[in-house]
């Protein structure tokens, strides 16, 4: 007869470890393995924001349309979101280290294609290839951490460091892009992946364990097809609405995606070994943590893009100067990601997350009152972004531990994939939705100021975006560029106000719905 401590739940496993044999503590090799996993993690975050400050240089070279520019920015994150569930489960089946090495090789090859793209369409295709290969890396790195660290507190710290490294890459993307575009050309930023991948391929067999889920069946290809058919049309529809408003093809795509999502859920319920274990969502900590990650990353993703453009296009900083300021703000993300797991050993994670989200909401309020005056505007932008980053580091670290720690070891890849899916989808949605809110405000305001005497192409350029208006500056009457800058800032204010409200509501949700989660290493109430 089995004892009560043998119940297969995360908290029961913690109680068993505490009551009988303590879990093995990680040694030097395990921490070196975490350091190695941090390299592709930084790289993945880097590629999400690498083009934020290189977009003007890229636009001058490849001449993309505004729609193509959005796809260049978003294709990477959206393709990751589409393939993460499949790749997370595939790693559980064929081996997480093996999938990591395969995906890293593909990522390096796609990076070379992106670096030497000769057209906007070629770059979009390369960014999509990067997204698919990145979808193999993200759940593999996160799931391997759950294999490396057995002690709950060490595992939480490992997740915190992982989230911090991803955040560091995400925050340093504009810095690295700004430096390299000034020293070389915009494509040079992609080539960073090549030496990182070579180092990973050499050291992974020595420092990383291999793990395959026991008794796993073959990957259900119909489930894979249904997951893609559910995700990609919805993503396309959101992008179309963000760009053109509520149009017929966007609504059709979203309805089609929802229909395939229903079919996907029904099939997962019937399979003995599903692509996505839906029973994970019955765990309240798992579901709420995913919601916090999604909404929190929507706000950060949009805010980061808009601040990068504000510093460069409105205030007039060079890509390098704007990148340095954003890198300074990113220090708060490192602080949040590393210290949150340590604080959560003494204070319940739900309250730590809620407090950090309140600080983030204050940061978005600061962004909502930015003006065009350079000294005060820059100070508000950096301070507001730093507070937003602080909350992002905290929710990424503790949210990841709540999600992956709620899953049994054989489902760690699937749980990791869900974590990454909502984070990358959140960042991409933030770029699309909040970027479009800002753009809609800009277009409404600038339409009232644009004289009828301008040629039609010039009028379209001015109304399209601020960077397009700056490109046509020689043809514009005196004062119109300043009005365009003011219109962009007003759009930034509106998007930030929306983020402040959503993050404040999220803080209340975290405090209430996660209050049952015990301190790290302690059981739930």
Secondary structure by P-SEA (a helix, b strand, c coil): cccccccccaaaaaaaaaaccccccccaaaaaaaaaaaaaaaaaaaaacccccaaaaaaaaccccaaaaaaaacaaaaaaaacaaaaaaaaaaacaaaaaaaaaaaaaaaaaaaaacccaaaaaaaaaaaaaaaaacaaaaaaaaaaacccaaaaaaaaaaaaaaaaaaaaaaaaaaaaaaaacccccccaaaaaaaaaaaacccccbbbbbbcccccccaaaaaaaaaacaaaaaaaaaaacccccaaaaaaaaaaaaaaaaaaaaaaacccccccccccccaaaaaaaaaaaaaaaaaaaaaaaaaaaacccccccaaaaaaaaaaaaaaaaaaaaaaaaaaacccaaaaaaaaaaaaaaaaaaaaacccccaaaaaaaaaaaaaaaaaaaaaaaaaaaaaaaaccccaaaaaaaaaaaaaaaaaaaaacaaaaaaaaaaaaaaaacccccccaaaaaaaaacaaaaaaaccccccaaaaaaaaaaaaaaaaaaaaaaaaaaaaaaaaacccccccccccccc
